[in-house]
Amino acid sequence: MGIFNQQPATIFVLVFLIITFVISSVEKITDWSGTVSFIKKHFEVSPLKNSVPILLLILLVLEIIASTLMILGIYQISVLDRYDMALLGVEISSVSLIFMLIGQRLAKDYNGAVNISIYFIISILGLALLQ
């Protein structure tokens, strides 16, 4: 567990975000039609109601890219003492969380927006640690 001796807070933030986005991506991929149906219903009274599939695809791509970069970032931190991939991954995860927050606000799901904010705080902590 030498990796945790070098930058434990940074590594744990990255692992948290990786778990969050990998599980989210896998859920979208394995049940695409169910996810689209659920999100369409969630946004039925918002201006996003007709754009759900494309927006969900964009979000999925961002989640996969962010997860991949953060996984590679953990390797870079532990082996090369470099932070650029991890930083880029956390930046992309922050952008995807902003997109989700916008969606929750447009859907008038204020509790959902609060939940996204908690993830965003962790993401910002990751950015601060990687600077």
ABEGO torsion letter per residue (X at the ends): XAAAAABAAAAAAAAAAAAAAAAAAAAAAABAAAAAAAAAAAAAABAAAAAAAAAAAAAAAAAAAAAAAAAAAAAAAAAAGBAAAAAAAAAAAAAAAAAAAAAAAAAGBAAAAAAAAAAAAAAAAAAAAAX
